[in-house]
Amino acid sequence: MSRPTVAIVILNWNGKSFLEKFLPSVLSSTYIEKEVIVADNASTDSSVDFLRAHFPSVRIIQNSVNEGFAKGYNTALSQVKSDYYVLLNSDVEVTPDWLDPMVTLLENDQSIGACQPKILSYLQKDAFEYAGASGGWIDAFGYPFARGRVFDTCEKDEGQYESAEPCFWASGAALFVRSTLYHELGGLDERFFAHQEEIDFCWRLQLNGHKVYVEPRSIVYHVGGGTLPAGNSKKVYLNFRNSLVMMSKNMRFMESLWKIPVRFLLDAIAAWKELLTGNVGSFMAIAKAHFYFFGWLLSGHKSMDKRGAVKIKLLGLYGGSIVWDYFIRKKKIFREIITYN
């Protein structure tokens, strides 16, 4: 009996140097039933010519314009047939057998809709990487964190998070998902453009009765910040804007009535902190995100994805505030905050 097929789809925008560096590791993946695809988002750095010359076995899908992470993937994956998709960043080095544990996990448990590998830092290979670490969580007010990463504190990997278990979200740096579910749920929300769209997608997965998992036996190494570096005003804007939209879309109405105002207050504190430390760009980005959100609500663009006819237990959801825990209680690592086992 043949194993399921896996399409590894790398969305590229002016990432020629990353493709040259990391694509060989992807092509060396030991899983046989795989196809490697680069979806190019209208790059201007000769990425496509480079791929054709040096990696002729790689399938190329060319988007006519830079559609961002969310729409770029939706456009590309509408042209890909496979049992499973892996949405893989171009700045990720994979280990040879990284696919096998994730395929086995989802084949053995049909309730799991998506998962991620353990994500370590390419630049410091004994440390967890910001974008996902060993499984993404979220707090009561929409702030994401992960096993191994809380805000900017990334732990060293000392085997403390080796269990495969449910989480709230799987990282978009290496998102392994059932293709049927990806399309049934409409893919990534294209309004997001980039940032937090994978959290929104995993939230919708859970609301529709599917689990999200991390499988640490699968390991990849992520550079991070390859397209928009940390502190970039556009990145700050997208993160704050998309987080508010995501909360409004997916929370039950009565819950959102008090949690979103609290989130506004916490964001405002963060914005003034940025201003007082001289970072005017981040202050303006957060303010712009809030104005966008108000306009989005007033223009009637709220999605009604599945806000609350039935209360579903969300896994990987922390009922407290990591802002309070991290900045006030000085709890800097995941195990100090989450003590569930």
ABEGO torsion letter per residue (X at the ends): XBBBBBBBBBBBBGAAAAAAAAAAAAAABABABBBBBBBBBGBAAGAAAAAAAABAABBBBBBABBAEAAAAAAAAAAABBBABBBBBBAABBBBAAAAAAAAAAAAABAABABBBBBBBBAABAABBBABGEAEBBBBAAGBBBBBGBBEABBBBBAGABABBBBBABBBAABBBBBAAAAAAAGEBBAAAGBEGAAAAAAAAAAAAGBBBBBBAABBBBBAEGAABBBGBAAAAAAAAAAAAAAAAAABBAAAAAAAAAAAAAAAAAAAAAAAAAGBAAAAAAAAAAAAAAAAAAAAGABBAABAGABBBBBBGBBABBAAAAAAAAGBABAAAABBAX
